[in-house]
Every structure is written in C-alpha cells, then in structure tokens.
C-alpha cells in the first residue's frame, strides 16, 4: 500500500491540469488558424479572380510573387511580423508583441499565397465558354464571378484546406511572434498545438506530446472531410 500511494496520487492531481492545458491549447490553435484562414480567403479569392481574368501591367510579376510566397520560410515571416509589431515597427503602438493577434498576422502572411495560388489555378481552369454564356444571359461581372466561383468551388475548397494545413502546422513564425506563453495553471495564451508538441518533446513528456500530435492530426482530418463533403456535390455548372 505505501508503494501504491506515490504512484497514483500524482495522476489524480495532474489530470485536471493536463485537461485544462490541452483544451486551452486547442482553443488558441483553432482561434488563430481559423481566423487567419478566413481573412486570407477573403483577400485571396478576389485577387485570384482578378489575376485570372484580367490583363494588366505587372501581372506576371504578381503571379511570380504569389508562387514564391507559397514556399516562403515561416521563420522569416515571423521575423518580419515581429519587426512590424515591435516598438520600433509601424504597428508598435498597438502593443501586439506576443499576442494571438500577432500570430494571426503571421499565419495570414503564410496562408494567403497558398490560398491565392490554388484558387488562381482553380478559377483559371474554368472554361471561357462558361463565362461567355453568363455574359450572353445578361450577367454582370459580379454574376460571372459567382458562376466562376461555383464552377471552381472544389478547387477553392482545396485551397482553403491547403491554407489551413499551412497555418495550423506552422511552428517557427508563431513561436517568434507569440512566445509560446501559458499561465501557471496551464491555460494557454499563445501556445499552439505545434509549439506545445515541440516543448513537451524537449522536456521528455512524450505522452502529452503524442496526445497533442494525435489531436492535430484529427483536426486536419476533420477539415479534410468537410472539404470532401463540399466537393461531393461538385460538377460543372449547368
């Protein structure tokens, strides 16, 4: 009996801490990544439609920048965002250093080129005769854009998934601008699933790291299932 007490007592005490720790990390991760992806999509989709259907000076350069941004190193993005929100940066007065908002900015910069690039490929694949038919039926530019989006919806959904995967799996950028902060009670402030996995593995707490890793995989699978669900009703516009 004396040997059993030291073994079981810590488990009873630590479980609430671990649950609060894991729950708060999930909440911060989803808040930061989902917000960044939604904002990126709102910006990226109009840009993809513009680049895909309009001819203008600098179009080739803009396309090259988008393609380059798809593989931009996250650490470099984190450094740029940190400089932007630091006291010496243009947004220094906003006091955003080591906050979830700074992490959203970093993930926005990382996700936007990915979403824009995949959306651009999707809308560019829509046949010209579909747009011509929409114009012939008296559609405005907005109507034609809606038709194009409907035609390319599966590709756009794939773009959002790719952006979400890029955002939620990112480590370097959010670590630099967020600081991987958690309270003494285990509540996460800027600690995400990826930064927590890195920390737990470094400290030798492999069980917690494996749990967090499994949760991360499940979240990505859920998002993937949603995308597949959206695509099941796809097809050409008629």
C-alpha positions in Angstrom: 0.0 0.0 0.0 2.7 2.6 0.8 4.3 1.9 -2.5 1.0 2.4 -4.3 0.2 5.9 -2.9 3.1 7.8 -4.5 2.3 6.3 -7.9 -1.5 7.0 -8.0 -1.7 10.3 -6.2 0.1 12.5 -8.8 -2.1 11.1 -11.5 -5.2 12.3 -9.7 -3.8 15.7 -9.1 -2.3 16.3 -12.6 -5.3 15.2 -14.7 -7.3 18.4 -14.3 -4.2 20.4 -15.1 -3.5 18.4 -18.2 -7.1 18.6 -19.5 -7.2 22.4 -19.0 -3.8 22.6 -20.6 -4.8 20.6 -23.7 -8.2 22.2 -24.0 -6.8 25.8 -23.9 -4.1 24.9 -26.5 -6.8 23.6 -28.9 -8.8 26.7 -28.4 -5.9 29.0 -29.1 -4.8 27.0 -32.1 -8.3 27.0 -33.7 -8.9 30.6 -33.0 -5.6 31.7 -34.5 -5.6 29.4 -37.5 -9.3 29.7 -38.4 -9.2 33.4 -38.2 -6.1 33.7 -40.3 -7.5 31.4 -43.0 -10.9 33.2 -43.1 -9.1 36.5 -43.5 -6.7 35.0 -46.1 -9.6 33.6 -48.1 -11.5 36.9 -48.1 -8.4 38.6 -49.6 -7.1 35.7 -51.8 -10.2 34.8 -53.7 -10.8 38.3 -55.2 -7.1 38.5 -56.0 -7.2 35.2 -57.8 -10.3 36.2 -59.8 -8.6 39.5 -60.8 -5.3 37.9 -61.8 -7.1 35.0 -63.5 -9.4 37.1 -65.7 -7.7 40.5 -66.2 -4.7 41.6 -68.2 -2.8 44.4 -66.6 0.8 45.6 -66.3 2.8 43.6 -63.7 0.5 40.6 -63.9 3.4 38.2 -64.5 5.4 39.8 -61.6 2.4 39.4 -59.3 1.9 35.8 -60.2 5.6 35.2 -59.5 5.3 36.8 -56.1 2.3 34.6 -55.3 4.1 31.5 -56.4 7.2 32.5 -54.4 5.1 33.2 -51.3 3.7 29.7 -51.3 7.1 28.4 -50.1 8.1 31.4 -48.0 10.0 30.3 -44.9 7.9 30.7 -41.8 10.8 31.9 -39.6 11.4 34.8 -42.0 7.7 35.7 -41.9 7.8 35.5 -38.1 10.8 37.9 -38.0 9.1 40.4 -40.4 5.9 40.3 -38.4 7.8 40.7 -35.1 9.6 43.7 -36.5 6.2 45.2 -37.7 4.6 44.9 -34.2 7.7 45.7 -32.1 8.2 49.1 -30.5 10.4 50.2 -33.4 7.9 48.9 -36.1 5.0 50.7 -37.8 2.4 48.9 -35.5 4.4 49.3 -32.3 1.8 51.5 -30.7 -0.7 48.7 -30.9 1.1 46.5 -28.4 0.7 43.3 -30.3 4.0 41.6 -29.4 3.5 38.1 -28.0 -0.3 38.1 -28.6 -2.7 35.8 -30.6 -3.3 38.8 -32.9 0.4 38.8 -33.9 0.2 35.1 -34.5 -2.8 35.6 -36.8 -0.8 38.2 -38.8 2.0 35.6 -39.2 -0.3 32.8 -40.3 -2.2 35.2 -42.6 1.0 36.0 -44.5 1.8 32.3 -44.7 -1.7 31.1 -45.8 -2.6 33.9 -48.2 -0.2 33.0 -51.0 -1.1 29.3 -50.8 -4.8 30.0 -51.0 -4.3 32.6 -53.7 -2.2 30.3 -55.8 -4.5 27.3 -55.6 -7.6 29.5 -56.2 -5.9 31.0 -59.2 -5.3 27.6 -60.7 -8.9 26.6 -59.9 -10.6 29.7 -61.5 -8.2 29.7 -64.5 -9.4 26.1 -65.3 -13.0 27.3 -65.7 -13.7 27.2 -69.5 -14.1 30.5 -71.3 -17.4 29.4 -72.8 -19.0 29.2 -69.3 -18.2 32.9 -68.7 -19.3 33.8 -72.2 -22.6 32.1 -71.6 -23.1 34.0 -68.3 -22.4 37.3 -70.2 -24.8 36.3 -73.0 -27.6 35.8 -70.5 -27.2 39.3 -69.3 -25.0 38.7 -66.3 -22.9 41.4 -64.8 -19.2 41.0 -63.8 -20.4 40.0 -60.3 -22.7 37.4 -61.8 -19.9 36.0 -63.9 -17.6 35.9 -60.8 -20.3 33.9 -58.9 -20.6 31.5 -61.8 -16.8 31.1 -61.9 -16.7 30.5 -58.1 -19.4 27.9 -58.4 -17.6 26.1 -61.2 -14.3 26.2 -59.3 -15.8 25.6 -55.8 -14.0 22.3 -55.2 -10.6 23.8 -56.2 -11.4 26.8 -53.9 -12.3 24.4 -51.0 -9.0 22.6 -51.6 -7.2 26.0 -51.5 -8.8 26.7 -48.1 -7.7 23.3 -46.9 -4.2 23.8 -48.1 -4.1 27.2 -46.3 -5.5 25.8 -43.1 -2.9 23.0 -43.2 -0.1 25.5 -43.8 -1.4 27.7 -40.9 -2.1 25.1 -38.2 1.0 23.1 -38.8 3.3 26.2 -38.6 5.9 26.4 -35.8 8.6 28.9 -36.4 6.6 32.0 -37.1 4.1 31.7 -34.3 6.9 30.8 -31.9 8.7 34.0 -32.7 5.7 36.4 -32.6 3.7 34.5 -29.9 6.3 33.5 -27.5 4.7 30.1 -26.6 3.1 31.5 -23.4 1.0 29.6 -20.9 -0.1 30.5 -17.4 0.9 28.8 -14.2 -2.4 26.9 -14.2 -1.7 25.5 -17.7 -4.0 27.9 -19.5 -2.6 28.7 -22.9 -2.3 32.3 -24.0 -0.2 32.0 -27.2 0.8 28.3 -27.1 -0.5 26.3 -30.0 -0.6 22.6 -30.8 2.7 22.7 -32.7 4.7 24.8 -30.3 3.3 22.7 -27.4 4.4 19.5 -29.1 7.8 20.9 -29.6 8.1 22.0 -25.9 6.7 18.7 -24.5 9.0 16.6 -26.6 12.0 18.7 -25.5 11.0 18.2 -21.8 10.6 14.5 -22.3 6.8 14.4 -21.8 6.3 12.2 -24.7 2.8 11.1 -23.7 1.4 14.6 -23.7 3.3 15.3 -27.0 1.7 12.3 -28.6 -1.8 13.3 -27.4 -1.3 16.8 -28.8 0.0 15.3 -32.1 -3.0 13.0 -32.4 -5.3 15.9 -31.8 -3.6 17.9 -34.5 -4.0 15.1 -37.0 -7.7 14.6 -36.1 -8.3 18.3 -36.6 -6.7 18.2 -40.1 -8.7 15.1 -41.0 -11.9 16.8 -39.9 -11.2 19.8 -42.1 -10.3 17.4 -45.0 -13.6 15.6 -44.5 -15.5 18.9 -44.7 -13.7 19.7 -48.0 -14.6 16.3 -49.4 -18.2 16.7 -48.3 -18.3 20.1 -50.1 -16.8 18.5 -53.2 -19.2 15.6 -53.4 -21.9 17.8 -54.8 -19.5 19.3 -57.4 -19.6 19.2 -61.1 -19.8 21.6 -64.0 -22.2 24.5 -64.0 -25.3 23.9 -66.0 
